[in-house]
């Protein structure tokens, strides 16, 4: 059965979001890897995702 997700504000690659949002990472690459791993553990190939904004950031 297809799942539907609504999400926003990943901020992949945004090193300053770690401090702004008190995320538990020391660098952006570590944060990116953790978010991708968690995403892949939940979101399946046939699922539908609506990403509402602030997907990534380039410093």
KACOR-V600700 format. One line per field, one symbol per residue. burial: I if it has 16 or more other C-alpha atoms within 10 Angstrom, else O. A space follows every 50 residues. Layout:
BEGIN
burial: ???
END
This chain:
BEGIN
burial: OOOOOOOOOIIIIIIOIIOOOOOOOOOIOOIIOOOOOOOOOOOOOOOOOO OOOOOOOOO
END
